[in-house]
């Protein structure tokens, strides 16, 4: 450790402490008003901030700056400019102006726009987001920004996230004012994304074209041992992995990212990192940086970090649990139930709003996590099914039922957990258990949305959550605003809401077949695949909720729908092409070579004596021949499936074709190849197996 943690943390961030130290008092106060109260930033203030930021960055070794943004690719983008400015005597000085801080102009033509922009319309703008701190990474000052086109269309993931936060805040403040709160000026959504990932040896990774091109193994027979012993989960962390985690923590802490918890996950070679909560926009920035640094640091340790949702068949995939909550700017958690939730009308109002939002917009919430990669994970008895439901736990379930039935509930007494061992301390246990099978589970003072895929940018998910809850809060505020008896009206509204939307609440085992049948009876949607879910983004009611809260325009919703569907198609197309190439150019030649060696062994035995038993070799050669012939046919079938894509069909129809026909052909081919892997000699098999990949770190 190059410094103690308190000195290290945030040392590469132009944070509030640095601003307070380096900016004139009046400039610092003005910038704080911009950040806290969303006031307009004057150009003269920006000029002073830019100069201080540049001087600080130069001291940190920076030579360049970049406007760092999140286009619709799902990852981040950056264009680096140096601070140098030539002088008349042939030398240079280091300059950075307020204009350069506030505005950038990257070429926007090649980023996905979903039809919002033509290819030849190249100009796009980045604009500084003062609510997210600038930082130095390597030799560059990174300035978090938003990104839009020349004509004003939003082309990034961050702008709508900020809009959705404002929308929820506006409606939540309306509710709070009705409850007599006159001190809170803003309501903030906070997120703590738990990040799961796999680590594999870099040299083995380089031998797998599927991992390189698609992030997952397209072939791979089940190893003799997987996760069935559950011995990896929370097990002793191997020294090589611990060394990686140690350096990753240091890199994250420098950037002010509060990496808190790390442990082995269920699957072999799988791990998890969890940060402390932050505001939704900052949490999104930090999670993008976390994923980037996970991969970068891994390479320095001879490892590769896999963020795909399902890199290995037959073992658990990786998610990103999105812990979402709502708080006021003066520190009140609005999802804290208190000692007696049934009598906490403010809490029950916000809980009812979330319940109604999740029920009304279940399809929108489902499609916010729909990707080709996540399709392999959802519903695979390792993650929630594709059915959206909510877990509220025993305490809240009792409170909800009491409200529905006009009953009184006594405040729950904190129970102690007794172990039966005298020397061990008894301690208070939580008022309710957790439900790891639930997609949307209440966990004390927050909701844990467990369906998010490990590779996803969390902005999309939180845009949806913020917006749909803002909508229900608006409906509540509109209904309550004219009430003569506010408390009576609130009680009536909460009761009605829980009665109308109780079907979304399920506290049992979401993995069970019984729940699937029960959910169907309740009328809950079950959109198992991305090609089923994604077209609903542009449904009339979904467009309306975004437009009404100024999160997206109608054109921006339609464009995002198109981009997400195209991404699904492109992902499966790349996988299919990779699979065909690997099978035809690597696997079949290896199998044929091994088959020839078996046939040579048969011939050699027969040359010695016709009486020697060659039944084992003959049986093996026969099986190899049949599987090879079958695999060859299935490679051709996969190629044919790709040729038969109707380029004239709309994107939704193409996505359905890829999801049914192309993916089906891939699964057929994989079955033959995986069986071949189990009978071909290891010295002939052309790529590392699951046994090597999962147990060689």
C-alpha positions, -999 to +999 in steps of 0.1 A: +000+000+000+016+032-011-002+053+015-027+047+042-063+044+030-075+077+043-048+095+025-052+074-006-090+077-009-100+104-034-064+115-039-070+116-077-103+134-075-110+171-078-135+168-049-151+192-025-121+193-002-098+202-031-123+228-044-126+244-010-088+246-008-080+258-043-109+280-053-116+316-040-144+316-015-170+333-037-162+310-066-165+279-044-198+290-030-211+297-065-200+263-077-216+247-047-249+265-054-247+251-090-242+216-077-266+216-048-294+239-061-289+234-098-283+271-104-268+283-137-230+285-137-216+318-149-188+317-175-165+338-153-169+312-125-161+284-150-129+302-160-116+303-125-126+266-118-110+255-151-077+272-142-077+256-107-086+223-121-058+225-146-031+234-120-042+206-098-042+181-126-007+192-137+006+186-102-009+151-105+011+145-137-016+151-162-007+164-197-041+159-213-078+164-206-109+146-219-146+150-217-157+116-205-192+105-215-215+075-218-229+071-254-255+045-263-227+019-267-232+010-231-195+018-223-177+051-218-161+073-245-132+098-244-112+120-267-079+133-253-066+168-259-033+181-245-031+212-224-004+226-246-008+259-265+019+272-288+035+306-283+050+330-308+086+321-299+081+284-308+075+272-272+043+261-255+023+270-224-002+248-206-037+263-209-073+251-201-101+276-204-136+278-189-150+272-224-130+240-227-142+228-193-179+235-201-181+223-237-165+197-260-171+187-295-165+150-303-174+136-337-208+121-331-214+104-364-203+069-355-221+065-321-255+047-321-283+072-325-313+049-334-321+070-365-320+103-346-290+114-367-278+107-402-243+094-406-231+125-423-244+147-395-212+145-374-213+173-349-221+165-313-215+183-280-204+172-246-213+194-216-197+194-181-217+177-153-206+196-122-225+171-099-199+144-107-163+152-097-135+154-122-105+131-117-070+123-129-064+088-143-029+080-157-018+112-175-053+127-182-078+149-164-112+133-168-142+156-169-176+138-165-200+151-192-233+146-209-235+141-247-261+154-272-263+160-309-261+193-328-299+196-329-303+188-292-313+151-292-299+132-262-273+106-274-261+094-240-272+075-209-263+101-184-286+130-194-318+111-191-306+097-157-301+132-144-335+141-158-352+111-141-336+121-108-350+156-111-384+141-120-386+119-090-373+147-067-400+171-079-428+147-072-414+134-039-410+170-026-447+175-034-456+146-012-432+156+016-447+191+017-481+176+022-467+157+052-455+190+066-418+187+056-406+223+049-369+217+053-360+192+026-353+209-008-344+178-029-350+141-029-321+120-041-321+085-054-291+064-043-276+033-057-251+007-046-244-018-074-229-051-064-206-062-092-200-099-100-172-111-123-150-140-133-112-141-134-094-165-158-058-170-167-049-146-196-028-171-215-058-195-216-081-167-225-061-159-255-066-194-269-104-190-269-117-170-298-152-171-283-141-154-251-122-128-271-150-119-295-181-125-275-172-126-238-186-160-233-177-196-241-198-208-271-185-244-265-175-262-234-183-295-218-192-297-181-161-303-160-161-332-134-165-306-107-184-274-108-201-255-080-221-284-065-200-286-033-205-249-028-169-247-015-159-216-035-187-194-020-171-171+006-141-194+006-105-185+012-094-161-015-064-174-035-033-153-032-032-144-069-068-132-067-062-114-034-032-096-049-055-085-078-082-074-054-057-054-034-045-034-064-080-029-077-091-015-043-062+010-044-070+021-079-107+025-070-100+043-038-077+069-056-107+078-077-130+082-047-149+049-054-158+034-020-151-003-028-162-019+005-168-057+002-151-084-018-155-122-017-156-154-037-190-160-053-207-194-059-192-204-092-155-214-094-134-184-105-163-160-097-160-131-074-179-100-062-171-064-053-196-041-036-193-003-030-210+020-005-241+038-018-239+070-037-262+092-057-275+075-089-255+095-114-222+092-094-229+055-087-233+050-125-200+068-132-182+048-106-196+015-118-184+022-153-149+031-139-150-001-118-157-023-148-129-006-167-104-009-139-114-045-132-103-054-167-072-032-168-058-044-134-065-080-143-041-078-172-013-066-149-018-098-129-018-122-160-056-125-157-086-116-177-118-103-161-150-116-177-181-094-172-204-113-195-236-125-177-230-161-186-194-168-196-197-205-187-227-229-192-236-250-162-223-227-135-238-195-122-236-164-143-229-129-130-254-102-121-252-067-107-276-062-078-289-026-080-296-015-045-319+015-049-333+039-023-347+074-019-334+100+006-339+137+013-310+161+010-310+165+047-305+128+054-339+112+058-342+078+042-378+077+028-378+039+026-370+035+063-401+018+078-394+028+114-405+007+144-442+004+133-445+007+095-483+005+095-485+037+115-457+054+095-480+070+068-452+088+050-432+056+046-463+036+036-471+063+010-437+059-006-438+021-003-473+021-020-459+043-048-431+019-055-454-011-054-478+005-078-450+016-101-434-019-103-469-034-110-480-008-136-446-007-154-434-043-149-428-047-186-407-016-188-387-027-157-382-061-173-369-047-206-345-024-188-323-055-182-329-072-215-298-082-233-286-112-253-262-120-224-287-116-196-311-140-214-288-169-205-289-160-168-324-149-159-345-178-147-316-202-146-321-209-108-292-185-101-310-153-107-347-142-106-370-154-133-381-131-161-413-125-141-413-092-122-425-095-086-417-078-053-406-093-019-416-071+011-409-095+040-430-106+069-431-072+087-442-052+058-466-079+046-482-078+080-484-040+078-499-040+043-525-066+053-534-045+084-540-014+063-561-034+037-582-048+065-583-017+088-566-035+116-541-023+142-506-037+143-484-034+173-448-022+168-425-052+162-401-060+190-365-065+180-359-103+184-326-116+195-308-144+177-300-171+203-273-196+192-275-219+223-238-213+230-233-193+262-200-177+252-214-163+220-231-130+222-269-128+215-276-100+190-307-084+174-318-098+142-335-080+113-373-078+113-375-099+082-354-124+063-340-118+028-353-134-004-325-140-029-349-154-055-369-122-058-363-098-086-372-067-066-367-073-028-371-049+001-340-053+023-345-030+053-344+005+039-339-001+001-349-023-027-325-047-043-332-052-080-314-085-087-321-088-124-295-064-137-268-081-158-231-078-148-221-060-181-250-035-181-246+002-176-268+008-146-280+041-159-308+025-180-322+006-151-322+036-128-337+059-154-367+035-155-370+031-117-368+068-111-393+077-138-420+052-130-418+060-093-420+097-102-451+090-121-469+072-093-458+099-068-473+125-092-506+106-093-506+104-055-498+141-052-525+151-077-551+130-058-541+143-024-537+179-032-573+189-028-581+167+002-599+184+032-589+155+055-553+148+044-547+119+068-580+102+059-573+107+022-537+092+026-550+062+045-577+056+018-552+060-010-527+036+006-554+010+012-567+013-023-532+010-038-523-021-019-556-038-028-552-030-065-516-040-068-511-068-042-507-092-071-471-080-077-461-090-041-447-125-037-427-136-007-421-172-017-396-191-039-395-174-073-375-203-087-404-228-083-426-240-111-456-233-089-447-196-089-447-195-127-482-209-128-493-186-100-479-156-117-498-165-149-530-167-128-523-132-114-518-119-149-481-109-144-461-107-177-435-134-183-412-121-211-385-147-211-363-133-239-350-099-250-367-102-284-400-105-266-394-077-242-375-049-260-401-039-286-424-029-257-400+001-250-420+020-276-454+010-263-477+040-260-479+040-221-441+037-219-434+065-243-460+087-224-444+082-189-409+093-202-423+122-222-446+135-194-416+137-170-392+152-196-368+122-194-370+114-231-388+128-261-409+104-281-382+103-308-355+095-281-376+066-267-381+051-302-344+055-310-333+037-278-357+009-285-342+005-320-306+007-306-313-020-279-329-043-305-300-038-329-275-045-301-293-078-295-291-088-332-255-078-335-245-097-304-261-129-317-247-124-352-212-121-338-216-152-316-230-172-346-201-162-369-176-169-342-191-203-335-192-213-371-155-203-376-143-220-345-162-252-353-151-253-389-115-241-387-104-253-352-126-281-338-135-303-368-098-304-380-087-314-345-114-341-343-106-354-377-069-356-368-077-375-336-101-398-355-073-405-380-050-414-351-076-439-338-080-454-372-042-457-375-042-475-342-068-500-355-048-506-387-015-510-367-032-536-345-046-555-374-012-555-391+003-573-361-025-598-359-061-602-371-069-618-337-062-586-317-094-570-302-100-536-319-136-533-307-129-503-284-110-484-310-137-492-336-165-481-313-146-448-306-139-443-343-175-449-351-188-425-325-163-398-336-173-403-372-210-399-365-206-369-343-182-353-368-207-358-396-236-345-374-215-314-363-206-307-400-243-307-409-251-284-380-223-259-390-239-258-425-273-253-408-260-224-387-244-208-418-277-212-437-297-197-408-274-166-410-279-164-448-316-165-444-320-134-422-345-112-439-327-079-442-359-062-452-378-072-421-381-047-392-356-049-364-381-066-340-388-094-365-351-099-372-344-101-334-371-128-331-355-147-359-321-145-343-336-155-309-355-185-323-337-197-354-301-186-352-297-192-314-315-226-318-290-236-345-261-226-322-275-247-294-278-277-317-242-274-329-229-269-294-245-301-282-224-322-307-192-303-301-195-305-263-200-343-266-169-345-289-149-327-263-156-355-238-141-382-261-113-365-280-079-368-264-068-337-245-037-333-266-058-329-297-085-306-283-077-271-298-087-249-269-086-248-231-115-266-214-137-255-185-116-275-162-086-255-171-103-221-173-123-224-140-096-240-119-063-225-131-061-191-113 
